[in-house]
């Protein structure tokens, strides 16, 4: 795995945040993933994942003998698009289960609901998934189109209800403050989610570095950056231009 770290201990579990993949081939205009990791989806090999798990198990044996680790382990995958290669994801989970029998799992960002199927949900629940985090972003057709964000609301509803029928909690995230957002559109998204068996996760839109955000309207052509939501503004250095002085925000 590229990264593994104990995030915290809770309810007799050691929680580990892990990643084994980089890159996302999708083109959602609000996302900065490709600026850091590129568009090409690539992963660690199963051998590398197994080596990391073996090291972690050895570390935990020592920690448990010292009373510094819990008996149970939970892995939270932080990868952005795990379902692009579901067989590999499944194999990675099986390796985790081999080294840590009884481990439980969740995925913070990487379960793309447009790729999710009822069969996958059945499978993931059977091997220890305890929660599904799904990113809806918005129900608005125009905003989704302008952001190049795939939208399949009926499928989203079906997947959420299927997971809920299995008594698995679902957190559904939406983003507020996207270009074209209005109070009415936000209410429409909230109303859609409120009618489903989900916990609603709120995420304020965070401007990304230019040139990506030029497409979203957060940067104007003259280089000044402002967050077009009333008088609220974001603060931080404008990395789209040479860093000479702190820019003024509107």
C-alpha positions in Angstrom: 0.0 0.0 0.0 1.2 3.5 -0.7 0.3 4.7 2.7 -0.9 3.2 6.0 -1.3 5.0 9.3 -3.3 4.4 12.4 -5.9 7.1 12.4 -7.3 6.6 15.9 -8.6 4.0 18.3 -12.3 3.8 19.0 -14.7 1.2 20.4 -12.0 -1.4 20.8 -10.9 -1.0 17.2 -7.7 0.3 15.6 -8.6 2.4 12.6 -6.2 2.6 9.7 -6.5 4.9 6.7 -4.9 3.3 3.7 -4.4 3.9 0.0 -3.1 1.7 -2.8 -4.1 3.6 -5.9 -3.4 6.9 -7.7 -5.1 8.9 -10.4 -8.6 9.2 -11.7 -9.6 9.2 -15.4 -12.8 11.2 -14.8 -13.0 14.9 -15.5 -15.2 16.3 -12.7 -14.4 20.1 -13.0 -14.6 20.7 -9.3 -12.0 18.1 -8.4 -8.3 18.7 -8.0 -7.2 15.0 -7.9 -5.6 15.0 -11.3 -3.5 18.0 -10.4 -1.7 15.9 -7.8 -2.1 12.3 -9.0 -2.7 12.6 -12.8 -5.5 11.1 -14.9 -4.0 7.6 -15.3 -5.3 5.1 -12.8 -2.5 3.0 -11.4 -2.2 0.8 -8.3 0.3 -0.9 -6.1 0.8 -4.6 -6.9 -0.8 -7.2 -4.8 2.7 -8.2 -3.7 3.4 -4.7 -2.4 0.1 -4.6 -0.6 0.9 -8.0 1.0 4.3 -6.8 2.1 2.8 -3.7 3.7 0.2 -5.8 5.5 2.9 -8.2 6.8 4.8 -5.3 8.2 1.7 -3.9 9.8 0.9 -7.2 11.4 4.4 -7.5 12.9 4.1 -3.9 14.3 0.7 -4.7 15.8 2.0 -7.8 17.5 4.6 -5.7 19.3 2.1 -3.0 20.1 -0.5 -5.4 21.5 2.1 -7.0 23.7 2.8 -3.6 25.0 -0.9 -2.7 25.4 -0.7 0.0 22.7 -3.0 -1.6 20.1 -6.5 -3.0 20.1 -7.5 -6.5 19.2 -9.7 -5.5 16.3 -8.7 -3.6 13.1 -10.7 -1.4 10.8 -9.4 -0.3 7.4 -10.7 2.8 5.8 -9.7 3.2 2.1 -9.0 6.8 1.1 -8.5 6.1 -2.6 -10.6 8.2 -4.9 -12.0 5.5 -7.3 -11.8 2.0 -6.1 -14.4 0.6 -8.4 -12.5 1.3 -11.6 -10.8 -2.1 -10.9 -13.2 -3.9 -8.6 -11.4 -7.3 -8.9 -8.2 -5.7 -7.6 -10.1 -3.9 -4.8 -11.7 -7.2 -3.8 -8.3 -9.0 -3.8 -6.8 -6.2 -1.7 -9.6 -6.7 0.9 -9.0 -10.5 0.9 -5.4 -9.9 1.7 -6.4 -7.6 4.6 -8.7 -10.4 5.8 -5.9 -13.0 5.5 -3.5 -11.0 7.7 -6.2 -9.6 10.0 -9.1 -12.0 10.3 -12.3 -10.3 11.5 -11.2 -6.9 10.1 -13.9 -4.5 9.1 -13.8 -2.0 6.2 -15.1 1.3 4.8 -14.2 3.7 2.0 -14.1 7.4 2.4 -14.2 8.7 -1.2 -13.8 5.8 -3.6 -17.1 4.2 -4.1 -18.4 5.8 -7.3 -22.2 5.2 -7.2 -22.4 5.2 -11.0 -20.2 2.1 -11.0 -21.7 0.5 -7.9 -24.0 -2.5 -8.3 -26.3 -4.5 -6.0 -23.9 -7.4 -6.4 -21.0 -5.4 -5.2 -22.9 -4.2 -2.2 -23.8 -7.8 -1.3 -20.2 -8.8 -1.7 -18.7 -5.9 0.3 -21.2 -6.4 3.1 -20.4 -10.1 3.2 -16.7 -9.4 3.7 -16.9 -6.8 6.4 -18.0 -3.4 5.0 -19.7 -1.4 7.8 -20.6 1.8 6.0 -21.0 3.3 2.5 -20.0 6.8 1.8 -21.4 8.0 -1.6 -20.8 11.4 -3.3 -23.9 12.7 -5.0 -22.6 16.3 -5.4 -25.9 17.7 -6.8 -29.2 16.6 -8.3 -29.2 19.6 -10.7 -28.9 18.5 -14.4 -27.3 21.8 -15.6 -24.7 21.9 -12.9 -23.8 18.3 -13.4 -23.4 18.8 -17.1 -21.3 21.9 -16.7 -19.0 20.1 -14.3 -18.7 17.0 -16.4 -20.0 15.0 -13.5 -21.9 11.8 -14.4 -25.4 11.8 -12.9 -27.7 8.8 -12.4 -30.3 9.7 -9.8 -32.5 6.6 -10.1 -29.5 4.4 -9.8 -28.3 6.3 -6.7 -31.7 5.8 -5.1 -31.6 2.1 -5.8 -28.2 1.6 -4.4 -28.9 3.6 -1.3 -32.1 1.6 -0.6 -30.4 -1.7 -1.3 -27.7 -0.9 1.2 -30.2 0.4 3.8 -32.2 -2.8 3.5 -29.1 -4.6 4.6 -28.9 -2.4 7.7 -25.7 -0.7 6.4 -25.5 3.0 7.1 -25.0 5.3 4.1 -23.6 8.8 4.1 -24.5 10.8 1.0 -22.4 13.9 0.3 -23.4 17.0 -1.6 -21.4 20.1 -2.5 -22.7 23.6 -1.9 -21.4 26.7 -3.7 -20.7 25.3 -7.1 -21.0 27.6 -10.1 -24.7 28.0 -10.8 -25.8 27.0 -7.3 -28.8 28.8 -5.9 -30.7 28.4 -2.6 -33.5 26.7 -4.6 -31.1 24.2 -6.2 -29.6 23.4 -2.8 -33.0 22.9 -1.3 -33.8 20.5 -4.2 -30.7 18.5 -3.5 -31.4 18.4 0.2 -35.0 17.4 -0.4 -33.9 14.5 -2.7 -31.5 13.2 0.0 -34.0 13.8 2.9 -36.4 11.4 1.2 -33.8 8.6 1.3 -32.4 6.5 4.2 -29.1 8.3 4.4 -27.2 10.6 6.7 -26.5 13.8 4.7 -22.9 14.9 4.4 -22.4 18.6 3.6 -19.2 19.8 1.8 -18.7 23.4 0.9 -17.1 23.9 -2.5 -13.3 24.5 -2.1 -11.7 26.4 -5.0 -8.9 24.6 -6.7 -5.8 26.1 -8.3 -6.1 27.5 -11.8 -6.4 26.6 -14.6 -9.0 24.0 -13.4 -11.2 26.5 -11.6 -11.3 28.9 -14.6 -13.9 26.4 -15.9 -15.9 26.6 -12.7 -15.9 30.4 -12.6 -14.1 30.8 -9.3 -11.1 32.5 -10.9 -11.8 35.5 -13.2 -9.5 36.0 -16.2 -7.6 38.8 -14.5 -6.4 36.4 -11.9 -8.4 37.6 -8.9 -10.0 34.9 -6.9 -13.3 35.2 -5.1 -15.9 32.8 -3.8 -19.2 33.9 -5.4 -21.4 33.2 -2.4 -22.7 36.3 -0.8 -19.9 38.0 1.3 -18.2 34.8 2.2 -14.7 34.4 0.8 -11.9 31.9 0.8 -8.4 32.9 1.9 -5.1 31.6 0.9 -2.3 32.3 -1.6 -3.3 32.5 -5.3 -0.9 29.9 -6.8 -2.2 30.6 -10.3 0.2 33.6 -10.5 3.8 34.3 -9.4 3.8 34.7 -5.6 4.7 38.3 -5.0 2.2 39.6 -2.5 -1.0 38.4 -0.8 -3.9 38.9 -3.2 -7.0 40.8 -2.3 -10.2 38.8 -2.0 -13.7 39.8 -2.7 
